[in-house]
Amino acid sequence: MVASRDGLLVICEVKTRRGAAFGGGFDSVTARKQQKLRQLTEIYLRSSDASPRSIRFDVASVAVSAEGRVDVELFEDAF
């Protein structure tokens, strides 16, 4: 997801997990994934008219319980 407001470009990686066996969604955003998101952001900026004053990378960690309950935790400026 990409959003821009007041010169701030926000790139948000959304990760969903069912259960905690492999950690939360936030845990799956590894250094390799972070680098890929940075590269994709550079490509986006080169191919668009966007010229943000600053960029922030967020992670939305979505957990779905066995009962179907959904919990969302937002990590602003995650990396």
PyMOL Python script that loads the backbone (N, CA, C, O; Angstrom):
from pymol import cmd

cmd.read_pdbstr("""\
ATOM      1  N   MET A   1       0.844  -1.159   0.000  1.00  0.00           N
ATOM      2  CA  MET A   1       0.000   0.000   0.000  1.00  0.00           C
ATOM      3  C   MET A   1       0.896   1.230   0.000  1.00  0.00           C
ATOM      4  O   MET A   1       1.920   1.253   0.683  1.00  0.00           O
ATOM      5  N   VAL A   2       0.515   2.258  -0.765  1.00  0.00           N
ATOM      6  CA  VAL A   2       1.267   3.502  -0.849  1.00  0.00           C
ATOM      7  C   VAL A   2       0.313   4.647  -0.564  1.00  0.00           C
ATOM      8  O   VAL A   2      -0.786   4.693  -1.118  1.00  0.00           O
ATOM      9  N   ALA A   3       0.720   5.568   0.291  1.00  0.00           N
ATOM     10  CA  ALA A   3      -0.086   6.751   0.576  1.00  0.00           C
ATOM     11  C   ALA A   3       0.831   7.947   0.698  1.00  0.00           C
ATOM     12  O   ALA A   3       1.984   7.813   1.109  1.00  0.00           O
ATOM     13  N   SER A   4       0.322   9.125   0.342  1.00  0.00           N
ATOM     14  CA  SER A   4       1.108  10.336   0.441  1.00  0.00           C
ATOM     15  C   SER A   4       0.255  11.429   1.059  1.00  0.00           C
ATOM     16  O   SER A   4      -0.906  11.615   0.697  1.00  0.00           O
ATOM     17  N   ARG A   5       0.862  12.160   2.011  1.00  0.00           N
ATOM     18  CA  ARG A   5       0.149  13.260   2.655  1.00  0.00           C
ATOM     19  C   ARG A   5       1.176  14.272   3.131  1.00  0.00           C
ATOM     20  O   ARG A   5       2.163  13.916   3.776  1.00  0.00           O
ATOM     21  N   ASP A   6       0.938  15.525   2.812  1.00  0.00           N
ATOM     22  CA  ASP A   6       1.800  16.617   3.263  1.00  0.00           C
ATOM     23  C   ASP A   6       3.272  16.357   2.965  1.00  0.00           C
ATOM     24  O   ASP A   6       4.133  16.642   3.797  1.00  0.00           O
ATOM     25  N   GLY A   7       3.565  15.823   1.794  1.00  0.00           N
ATOM     26  CA  GLY A   7       4.946  15.588   1.401  1.00  0.00           C
ATOM     27  C   GLY A   7       5.565  14.322   1.964  1.00  0.00           C
ATOM     28  O   GLY A   7       6.735  14.037   1.709  1.00  0.00           O
ATOM     29  N   LEU A   8       4.791  13.555   2.731  1.00  0.00           N
ATOM     30  CA  LEU A   8       5.285  12.296   3.300  1.00  0.00           C
ATOM     31  C   LEU A   8       4.723  11.137   2.497  1.00  0.00           C
ATOM     32  O   LEU A   8       3.507  10.987   2.379  1.00  0.00           O
ATOM     33  N   LEU A   9       5.600  10.325   1.950  1.00  0.00           N
ATOM     34  CA  LEU A   9       5.198   9.115   1.239  1.00  0.00           C
ATOM     35  C   LEU A   9       5.303   7.959   2.216  1.00  0.00           C
ATOM     36  O   LEU A   9       6.364   7.732   2.798  1.00  0.00           O
ATOM     37  N   VAL A  10       4.205   7.220   2.402  1.00  0.00           N
ATOM     38  CA  VAL A  10       4.197   6.082   3.316  1.00  0.00           C
ATOM     39  C   VAL A  10       4.056   4.803   2.501  1.00  0.00           C
ATOM     40  O   VAL A  10       3.103   4.635   1.742  1.00  0.00           O
ATOM     41  N   ILE A  11       5.019   3.909   2.673  1.00  0.00           N
ATOM     42  CA  ILE A  11       4.986   2.581   2.070  1.00  0.00           C
ATOM     43  C   ILE A  11       4.655   1.626   3.216  1.00  0.00           C
ATOM     44  O   ILE A  11       5.366   1.576   4.220  1.00  0.00           O
ATOM     45  N   CYS A  12       3.574   0.874   3.056  1.00  0.00           N
ATOM     46  CA  CYS A  12       3.137  -0.011   4.140  1.00  0.00           C
ATOM     47  C   CYS A  12       3.084  -1.451   3.650  1.00  0.00           C
ATOM     48  O   CYS A  12       2.334  -1.779   2.731  1.00  0.00           O
ATOM     49  N   GLU A  13       3.877  -2.295   4.265  1.00  0.00           N
ATOM     50  CA  GLU A  13       3.854  -3.734   3.992  1.00  0.00           C
ATOM     51  C   GLU A  13       2.832  -4.356   4.937  1.00  0.00           C
ATOM     52  O   GLU A  13       2.911  -4.169   6.151  1.00  0.00           O
ATOM     53  N   VAL A  14       1.877  -5.093   4.384  1.00  0.00           N
ATOM     54  CA  VAL A  14       0.839  -5.733   5.186  1.00  0.00           C
ATOM     55  C   VAL A  14       1.105  -7.231   5.202  1.00  0.00           C
ATOM     56  O   VAL A  14       1.154  -7.873   4.152  1.00  0.00           O
ATOM     57  N   LYS A  15       1.276  -7.786   6.402  1.00  0.00           N
ATOM     58  CA  LYS A  15       1.558  -9.209   6.560  1.00  0.00           C
ATOM     59  C   LYS A  15       0.515  -9.838   7.469  1.00  0.00           C
ATOM     60  O   LYS A  15       0.221  -9.323   8.547  1.00  0.00           O
ATOM     61  N   THR A  16      -0.038 -10.952   7.023  1.00  0.00           N
ATOM     62  CA  THR A  16      -1.076 -11.652   7.786  1.00  0.00           C
ATOM     63  C   THR A  16      -0.562 -13.014   8.218  1.00  0.00           C
ATOM     64  O   THR A  16       0.110 -13.714   7.461  1.00  0.00           O
ATOM     65  N   ARG A  17      -0.894 -13.372   9.450  1.00  0.00           N
ATOM     66  CA  ARG A  17      -0.535 -14.676   9.993  1.00  0.00           C
ATOM     67  C   ARG A  17      -1.761 -15.300  10.648  1.00  0.00           C
ATOM     68  O   ARG A  17      -2.555 -14.614  11.291  1.00  0.00           O
ATOM     69  N   ARG A  18      -1.897 -16.583  10.477  1.00  0.00           N
ATOM     70  CA  ARG A  18      -2.912 -17.367  11.188  1.00  0.00           C
ATOM     71  C   ARG A  18      -2.165 -18.177  12.242  1.00  0.00           C
ATOM     72  O   ARG A  18      -1.441 -19.117  11.914  1.00  0.00           O
ATOM     73  N   GLY A  19      -2.343 -17.811  13.492  1.00  0.00           N
ATOM     74  CA  GLY A  19      -1.603 -18.475  14.563  1.00  0.00           C
ATOM     75  C   GLY A  19      -0.235 -17.849  14.740  1.00  0.00           C
ATOM     76  O   GLY A  19       0.196 -17.027  13.931  1.00  0.00           O
ATOM     77  N   ALA A  20       0.446 -18.247  15.809  1.00  0.00           N
ATOM     78  CA  ALA A  20       1.740 -17.646  16.145  1.00  0.00           C
ATOM     79  C   ALA A  20       2.907 -18.615  15.983  1.00  0.00           C
ATOM     80  O   ALA A  20       4.004 -18.343  16.471  1.00  0.00           O
ATOM     81  N   ALA A  21       2.689 -19.733  15.311  1.00  0.00           N
ATOM     82  CA  ALA A  21       3.735 -20.747  15.188  1.00  0.00           C
ATOM     83  C   ALA A  21       5.005 -20.209  14.524  1.00  0.00           C
ATOM     84  O   ALA A  21       6.109 -20.638  14.862  1.00  0.00           O
ATOM     85  N   PHE A  22       4.856 -19.273  13.582  1.00  0.00           N
ATOM     86  CA  PHE A  22       6.012 -18.733  12.864  1.00  0.00           C
ATOM     87  C   PHE A  22       6.257 -17.268  13.203  1.00  0.00           C
ATOM     88  O   PHE A  22       6.921 -16.561  12.445  1.00  0.00           O
ATOM     89  N   GLY A  23       5.734 -16.809  14.326  1.00  0.00           N
ATOM     90  CA  GLY A  23       5.891 -15.411  14.720  1.00  0.00           C
ATOM     91  C   GLY A  23       4.804 -14.553  14.106  1.00  0.00           C
ATOM     92  O   GLY A  23       3.971 -15.036  13.338  1.00  0.00           O
ATOM     93  N   GLY A  24       4.821 -13.292  14.449  1.00  0.00           N
ATOM     94  CA  GLY A  24       3.837 -12.355  13.922  1.00  0.00           C
ATOM     95  C   GLY A  24       4.197 -11.894  12.526  1.00  0.00           C
ATOM     96  O   GLY A  24       5.285 -12.179  12.024  1.00  0.00           O
ATOM     97  N   GLY A  25       3.277 -11.181  11.906  1.00  0.00           N
ATOM     98  CA  GLY A  25       3.519 -10.661  10.567  1.00  0.00           C
ATOM     99  C   GLY A  25       4.734  -9.756  10.506  1.00  0.00           C
ATOM    100  O   GLY A  25       5.495  -9.787   9.539  1.00  0.00           O
ATOM    101  N   PHE A  26       4.913  -8.947  11.545  1.00  0.00           N
ATOM    102  CA  PHE A  26       6.058  -8.045  11.596  1.00  0.00           C
ATOM    103  C   PHE A  26       7.373  -8.814  11.514  1.00  0.00           C
ATOM    104  O   PHE A  26       8.326  -8.368  10.875  1.00  0.00           O
ATOM    105  N   ASP A  27       7.412  -9.970  12.163  1.00  0.00           N
ATOM    106  CA  ASP A  27       8.637 -10.780  12.186  1.00  0.00           C
ATOM    107  C   ASP A  27       9.049 -11.278  10.805  1.00  0.00           C
ATOM    108  O   ASP A  27      10.217 -11.597  10.582  1.00  0.00           O
ATOM    109  N   SER A  28       8.100 -11.345   9.882  1.00  0.00           N
ATOM    110  CA  SER A  28       8.411 -11.870   8.555  1.00  0.00           C
ATOM    111  C   SER A  28       9.005 -10.813   7.618  1.00  0.00           C
ATOM    112  O   SER A  28       9.404 -11.135   6.499  1.00  0.00           O
ATOM    113  N   VAL A  29       9.064  -9.576   8.061  1.00  0.00           N
ATOM    114  CA  VAL A  29       9.662  -8.521   7.236  1.00  0.00           C
ATOM    115  C   VAL A  29      11.154  -8.465   7.559  1.00  0.00           C
ATOM    116  O   VAL A  29      11.616  -7.657   8.366  1.00  0.00           O
ATOM    117  N   THR A  30      11.873  -9.344   6.904  1.00  0.00           N
ATOM    118  CA  THR A  30      13.312  -9.519   7.126  1.00  0.00           C
ATOM    119  C   THR A  30      14.116  -8.404   6.456  1.00  0.00           C
ATOM    120  O   THR A  30      13.563  -7.579   5.729  1.00  0.00           O
ATOM    121  N   ALA A  31      15.405  -8.389   6.704  1.00  0.00           N
ATOM    122  CA  ALA A  31      16.296  -7.408   6.075  1.00  0.00           C
ATOM    123  C   ALA A  31      16.222  -7.526   4.549  1.00  0.00           C
ATOM    124  O   ALA A  31      16.268  -6.519   3.843  1.00  0.00           O
ATOM    125  N   ARG A  32      16.110  -8.745   4.050  1.00  0.00           N
ATOM    126  CA  ARG A  32      15.998  -8.946   2.589  1.00  0.00           C
ATOM    127  C   ARG A  32      14.714  -8.324   2.051  1.00  0.00           C
ATOM    128  O   ARG A  32      14.724  -7.677   1.003  1.00  0.00           O
ATOM    129  N   LYS A  33      13.600  -8.520   2.772  1.00  0.00           N
ATOM    130  CA  LYS A  33      12.321  -7.940   2.356  1.00  0.00           C
ATOM    131  C   LYS A  33      12.375  -6.418   2.435  1.00  0.00           C
ATOM    132  O   LYS A  33      11.832  -5.736   1.565  1.00  0.00           O
ATOM    133  N   GLN A  34      13.016  -5.883   3.454  1.00  0.00           N
ATOM    134  CA  GLN A  34      13.150  -4.439   3.584  1.00  0.00           C
ATOM    135  C   GLN A  34      13.924  -3.858   2.399  1.00  0.00           C
ATOM    136  O   GLN A  34      13.547  -2.824   1.849  1.00  0.00           O
ATOM    137  N   GLN A  35      15.007  -4.531   2.014  1.00  0.00           N
ATOM    138  CA  GLN A  35      15.795  -4.077   0.868  1.00  0.00           C
ATOM    139  C   GLN A  35      14.960  -4.109  -0.411  1.00  0.00           C
ATOM    140  O   GLN A  35      15.031  -3.190  -1.226  1.00  0.00           O
ATOM    141  N   LYS A  36      14.178  -5.158  -0.582  1.00  0.00           N
ATOM    142  CA  LYS A  36      13.314  -5.255  -1.767  1.00  0.00           C
ATOM    143  C   LYS A  36      12.295  -4.121  -1.788  1.00  0.00           C
ATOM    144  O   LYS A  36      12.034  -3.548  -2.846  1.00  0.00           O
ATOM    145  N   LEU A  37      11.721  -3.791  -0.646  1.00  0.00           N
ATOM    146  CA  LEU A  37      10.755  -2.689  -0.584  1.00  0.00           C
ATOM    147  C   LEU A  37      11.419  -1.354  -0.914  1.00  0.00           C
ATOM    148  O   LEU A  37      10.822  -0.511  -1.584  1.00  0.00           O
ATOM    149  N   ARG A  38      12.641  -1.162  -0.451  1.00  0.00           N
ATOM    150  CA  ARG A  38      13.370   0.065  -0.788  1.00  0.00           C
ATOM    151  C   ARG A  38      13.619   0.154  -2.297  1.00  0.00           C
ATOM    152  O   ARG A  38      13.459   1.214  -2.901  1.00  0.00           O
ATOM    153  N   GLN A  39      14.015  -0.982  -2.898  1.00  0.00           N
ATOM    154  CA  GLN A  39      14.257  -0.995  -4.346  1.00  0.00           C
ATOM    155  C   GLN A  39      12.969  -0.715  -5.122  1.00  0.00           C
ATOM    156  O   GLN A  39      12.973   0.051  -6.086  1.00  0.00           O
ATOM    157  N   LEU A  40      11.875  -1.336  -4.699  1.00  0.00           N
ATOM    158  CA  LEU A  40      10.594  -1.096  -5.370  1.00  0.00           C
ATOM    159  C   LEU A  40      10.145   0.350  -5.217  1.00  0.00           C
ATOM    160  O   LEU A  40       9.541   0.916  -6.128  1.00  0.00           O
ATOM    161  N   THR A  41      10.433   0.939  -4.085  1.00  0.00           N
ATOM    162  CA  THR A  41      10.096   2.348  -3.868  1.00  0.00           C
ATOM    163  C   THR A  41      10.892   3.240  -4.806  1.00  0.00           C
ATOM    164  O   THR A  41      10.350   4.197  -5.358  1.00  0.00           O
ATOM    165  N   GLU A  42      12.172   2.938  -4.993  1.00  0.00           N
ATOM    166  CA  GLU A  42      12.991   3.700  -5.935  1.00  0.00           C
ATOM    167  C   GLU A  42      12.429   3.602  -7.347  1.00  0.00           C
ATOM    168  O   GLU A  42      12.366   4.604  -8.060  1.00  0.00           O
ATOM    169  N   ILE A  43      12.023   2.413  -7.754  1.00  0.00           N
ATOM    170  CA  ILE A  43      11.425   2.219  -9.082  1.00  0.00           C
ATOM    171  C   ILE A  43      10.136   3.021  -9.197  1.00  0.00           C
ATOM    172  O   ILE A  43       9.898   3.684 -10.207  1.00  0.00           O
ATOM    173  N   TYR A  44       9.305   2.959  -8.158  1.00  0.00           N
ATOM    174  CA  TYR A  44       8.052   3.723  -8.154  1.00  0.00           C
ATOM    175  C   TYR A  44       8.328   5.215  -8.311  1.00  0.00           C
ATOM    176  O   TYR A  44       7.672   5.885  -9.108  1.00  0.00           O
ATOM    177  N   LEU A  45       9.288   5.736  -7.562  1.00  0.00           N
ATOM    178  CA  LEU A  45       9.581   7.167  -7.621  1.00  0.00           C
ATOM    179  C   LEU A  45      10.102   7.586  -8.986  1.00  0.00           C
ATOM    180  O   LEU A  45       9.763   8.666  -9.470  1.00  0.00           O
ATOM    181  N   ARG A  46      10.925   6.743  -9.618  1.00  0.00           N
ATOM    182  CA  ARG A  46      11.445   7.065 -10.950  1.00  0.00           C
ATOM    183  C   ARG A  46      10.362   7.042 -12.023  1.00  0.00           C
ATOM    184  O   ARG A  46      10.447   7.766 -13.015  1.00  0.00           O
ATOM    185  N   SER A  47       9.337   6.202 -11.821  1.00  0.00           N
ATOM    186  CA  SER A  47       8.306   6.040 -12.853  1.00  0.00           C
ATOM    187  C   SER A  47       7.051   6.870 -12.592  1.00  0.00           C
ATOM    188  O   SER A  47       6.091   6.790 -13.358  1.00  0.00           O
ATOM    189  N   SER A  48       7.048   7.662 -11.527  1.00  0.00           N
ATOM    190  CA  SER A  48       5.859   8.467 -11.215  1.00  0.00           C
ATOM    191  C   SER A  48       6.247   9.939 -11.113  1.00  0.00           C
ATOM    192  O   SER A  48       7.423  10.297 -11.182  1.00  0.00           O
ATOM    193  N   ASP A  49       5.249  10.764 -10.949  1.00  0.00           N
ATOM    194  CA  ASP A  49       5.479  12.190 -10.761  1.00  0.00           C
ATOM    195  C   ASP A  49       5.653  12.536  -9.284  1.00  0.00           C
ATOM    196  O   ASP A  49       5.769  13.711  -8.936  1.00  0.00           O
ATOM    197  N   ALA A  50       5.673  11.543  -8.425  1.00  0.00           N
ATOM    198  CA  ALA A  50       5.790  11.776  -6.983  1.00  0.00           C
ATOM    199  C   ALA A  50       7.153  12.360  -6.648  1.00  0.00           C
ATOM    200  O   ALA A  50       8.177  11.929  -7.179  1.00  0.00           O
ATOM    201  N   SER A  51       7.152  13.342  -5.765  1.00  0.00           N
ATOM    202  CA  SER A  51       8.414  13.915  -5.281  1.00  0.00           C
ATOM    203  C   SER A  51       8.241  14.242  -3.794  1.00  0.00           C
ATOM    204  O   SER A  51       8.169  15.406  -3.400  1.00  0.00           O
ATOM    205  N   PRO A  52       8.177  13.198  -2.997  1.00  0.00           N
ATOM    206  CA  PRO A  52       7.944  13.404  -1.569  1.00  0.00           C
ATOM    207  C   PRO A  52       9.142  14.066  -0.887  1.00  0.00           C
ATOM    208  O   PRO A  52      10.288  13.916  -1.310  1.00  0.00           O
ATOM    209  N   ARG A  53       8.836  14.802   0.183  1.00  0.00           N
ATOM    210  CA  ARG A  53       9.912  15.393   0.996  1.00  0.00           C
ATOM    211  C   ARG A  53      10.545  14.333   1.882  1.00  0.00           C
ATOM    212  O   ARG A  53      11.729  14.407   2.212  1.00  0.00           O
ATOM    213  N   SER A  54       9.739  13.340   2.265  1.00  0.00           N
ATOM    214  CA  SER A  54      10.266  12.257   3.097  1.00  0.00           C
ATOM    215  C   SER A  54       9.488  10.975   2.819  1.00  0.00           C
ATOM    216  O   SER A  54       8.380  10.998   2.282  1.00  0.00           O
ATOM    217  N   ILE A  55      10.100   9.858   3.201  1.00  0.00           N
ATOM    218  CA  ILE A  55       9.504   8.533   2.989  1.00  0.00           C
ATOM    219  C   ILE A  55       9.538   7.787   4.312  1.00  0.00           C
ATOM    220  O   ILE A  55      10.523   7.837   5.049  1.00  0.00           O
ATOM    221  N   ARG A  56       8.438   7.093   4.597  1.00  0.00           N
ATOM    222  CA  ARG A  56       8.368   6.286   5.816  1.00  0.00           C
ATOM    223  C   ARG A  56       7.906   4.882   5.436  1.00  0.00           C
ATOM    224  O   ARG A  56       6.995   4.717   4.625  1.00  0.00           O
ATOM    225  N   PHE A  57       8.544   3.874   6.028  1.00  0.00           N
ATOM    226  CA  PHE A  57       8.167   2.488   5.799  1.00  0.00           C
ATOM    227  C   PHE A  57       7.462   1.964   7.047  1.00  0.00           C
ATOM    228  O   PHE A  57       8.035   1.938   8.136  1.00  0.00           O
ATOM    229  N   ASP A  58       6.209   1.548   6.869  1.00  0.00           N
ATOM    230  CA  ASP A  58       5.399   0.989   7.953  1.00  0.00           C
ATOM    231  C   ASP A  58       5.167  -0.492   7.700  1.00  0.00           C
ATOM    232  O   ASP A  58       5.317  -0.970   6.576  1.00  0.00           O
ATOM    233  N   VAL A  59       4.801  -1.210   8.749  1.00  0.00           N
ATOM    234  CA  VAL A  59       4.380  -2.604   8.631  1.00  0.00           C
ATOM    235  C   VAL A  59       3.066  -2.753   9.386  1.00  0.00           C
ATOM    236  O   VAL A  59       2.968  -2.385  10.556  1.00  0.00           O
ATOM    237  N   ALA A  60       2.066  -3.290   8.714  1.00  0.00           N
ATOM    238  CA  ALA A  60       0.805  -3.632   9.362  1.00  0.00           C
ATOM    239  C   ALA A  60       0.822  -5.140   9.578  1.00  0.00           C
ATOM    240  O   ALA A  60       0.861  -5.918   8.625  1.00  0.00           O
ATOM    241  N   SER A  61       0.793  -5.533  10.836  1.00  0.00           N
ATOM    242  CA  SER A  61       0.841  -6.943  11.209  1.00  0.00           C
ATOM    243  C   SER A  61      -0.572  -7.398  11.553  1.00  0.00           C
ATOM    244  O   SER A  61      -1.167  -6.924  12.521  1.00  0.00           O
ATOM    245  N   VAL A  62      -1.101  -8.312  10.760  1.00  0.00           N
ATOM    246  CA  VAL A  62      -2.470  -8.791  10.929  1.00  0.00           C
ATOM    247  C   VAL A  62      -2.424 -10.224  11.453  1.00  0.00           C
ATOM    248  O   VAL A  62      -1.795 -11.098  10.857  1.00  0.00           O
ATOM    249  N   ALA A  63      -3.101 -10.445  12.574  1.00  0.00           N
ATOM    250  CA  ALA A  63      -3.166 -11.786  13.165  1.00  0.00           C
ATOM    251  C   ALA A  63      -4.611 -12.258  13.144  1.00  0.00           C
ATOM    252  O   ALA A  63      -5.516 -11.539  13.570  1.00  0.00           O
ATOM    253  N   VAL A  64      -4.822 -13.473  12.643  1.00  0.00           N
ATOM    254  CA  VAL A  64      -6.148 -14.070  12.594  1.00  0.00           C
ATOM    255  C   VAL A  64      -6.137 -15.283  13.512  1.00  0.00           C
ATOM    256  O   VAL A  64      -5.365 -16.220  13.307  1.00  0.00           O
ATOM    257  N   SER A  65      -7.001 -15.260  14.530  1.00  0.00           N
ATOM    258  CA  SER A  65      -7.051 -16.369  15.484  1.00  0.00           C
ATOM    259  C   SER A  65      -7.825 -17.543  14.893  1.00  0.00           C
ATOM    260  O   SER A  65      -8.472 -17.408  13.855  1.00  0.00           O
ATOM    261  N   ALA A  66      -7.756 -18.678  15.549  1.00  0.00           N
ATOM    262  CA  ALA A  66      -8.487 -19.876  15.112  1.00  0.00           C
ATOM    263  C   ALA A  66      -9.988 -19.629  15.107  1.00  0.00           C
ATOM    264  O   ALA A  66     -10.725 -20.245  14.338  1.00  0.00           O
ATOM    265  N   GLU A  67     -10.436 -18.717  15.975  1.00  0.00           N
ATOM    266  CA  GLU A  67     -11.868 -18.385  16.047  1.00  0.00           C
ATOM    267  C   GLU A  67     -12.270 -17.350  15.002  1.00  0.00           C
ATOM    268  O   GLU A  67     -13.450 -17.022  14.876  1.00  0.00           O
ATOM    269  N   GLY A  68     -11.303 -16.836  14.258  1.00  0.00           N
ATOM    270  CA  GLY A  68     -11.587 -15.861  13.211  1.00  0.00           C
ATOM    271  C   GLY A  68     -11.462 -14.418  13.659  1.00  0.00           C
ATOM    272  O   GLY A  68     -11.766 -13.506  12.890  1.00  0.00           O
ATOM    273  N   ARG A  69     -11.022 -14.192  14.881  1.00  0.00           N
ATOM    274  CA  ARG A  69     -10.823 -12.821  15.356  1.00  0.00           C
ATOM    275  C   ARG A  69      -9.596 -12.226  14.675  1.00  0.00           C
ATOM    276  O   ARG A  69      -8.562 -12.882  14.546  1.00  0.00           O
ATOM    277  N   VAL A  70      -9.723 -10.985  14.246  1.00  0.00           N
ATOM    278  CA  VAL A  70      -8.647 -10.314  13.534  1.00  0.00           C
ATOM    279  C   VAL A  70      -8.100  -9.183  14.398  1.00  0.00           C
ATOM    280  O   VAL A  70      -8.853  -8.336  14.879  1.00  0.00           O
ATOM    281  N   ASP A  71      -6.788  -9.180  14.589  1.00  0.00           N
ATOM    282  CA  ASP A  71      -6.100  -8.111  15.309  1.00  0.00           C
ATOM    283  C   ASP A  71      -5.082  -7.489  14.362  1.00  0.00           C
ATOM    284  O   ASP A  71      -4.325  -8.194  13.694  1.00  0.00           O
ATOM    285  N   VAL A  72      -5.073  -6.155  14.313  1.00  0.00           N
ATOM    286  CA  VAL A  72      -4.135  -5.442  13.461  1.00  0.00           C
ATOM    287  C   VAL A  72      -3.264  -4.546  14.339  1.00  0.00           C
ATOM    288  O   VAL A  72      -3.763  -3.788  15.171  1.00  0.00           O
ATOM    289  N   GLU A  73      -1.956  -4.651  14.135  1.00  0.00           N
ATOM    290  CA  GLU A  73      -1.017  -3.795  14.842  1.00  0.00           C
ATOM    291  C   GLU A  73      -0.174  -3.067  13.794  1.00  0.00           C
ATOM    292  O   GLU A  73       0.431  -3.691  12.922  1.00  0.00           O
ATOM    293  N   LEU A  74      -0.148  -1.741  13.896  1.00  0.00           N
ATOM    294  CA  LEU A  74       0.595  -0.931  12.933  1.00  0.00           C
ATOM    295  C   LEU A  74       1.911  -0.496  13.554  1.00  0.00           C
ATOM    296  O   LEU A  74       1.943   0.069  14.648  1.00  0.00           O
ATOM    297  N   PHE A  75       2.995  -0.766  12.839  1.00  0.00           N
ATOM    298  CA  PHE A  75       4.328  -0.334  13.248  1.00  0.00           C
ATOM    299  C   PHE A  75       4.757   0.799  12.312  1.00  0.00           C
ATOM    300  O   PHE A  75       5.209   0.552  11.194  1.00  0.00           O
ATOM    301  N   GLU A  76       4.613   2.031  12.774  1.00  0.00           N
ATOM    302  CA  GLU A  76       5.021   3.178  11.963  1.00  0.00           C
ATOM    303  C   GLU A  76       6.532   3.317  12.018  1.00  0.00           C
ATOM    304  O   GLU A  76       7.161   3.060  13.044  1.00  0.00           O
ATOM    305  N   ASP A  77       7.106   3.734  10.883  1.00  0.00           N
ATOM    306  CA  ASP A  77       8.549   3.928  10.774  1.00  0.00           C
ATOM    307  C   ASP A  77       9.287   2.668  11.223  1.00  0.00           C
ATOM    308  O   ASP A  77      10.225   2.726  12.018  1.00  0.00           O
ATOM    309  N   ALA A  78       8.842   1.534  10.694  1.00  0.00           N
ATOM    310  CA  ALA A  78       9.331   0.215  11.119  1.00  0.00           C
ATOM    311  C   ALA A  78      10.790  -0.024  10.741  1.00  0.00           C
ATOM    312  O   ALA A  78      11.504  -0.742  11.442  1.00  0.00           O
ATOM    313  N   PHE A  79      11.234   0.572   9.641  1.00  0.00           N
ATOM    314  CA  PHE A  79      12.632   0.404   9.240  1.00  0.00           C
ATOM    315  C   PHE A  79      13.058   1.541   8.343  1.00  0.00           C
ATOM    316  O   PHE A  79      14.205   1.581   7.899  1.00  0.00           O
TER     317      PHE A  79
END
""", "prot")
cmd.dss("prot")
cmd.show_as("cartoon", "prot")
cmd.util.cbc("prot")
cmd.orient("prot")
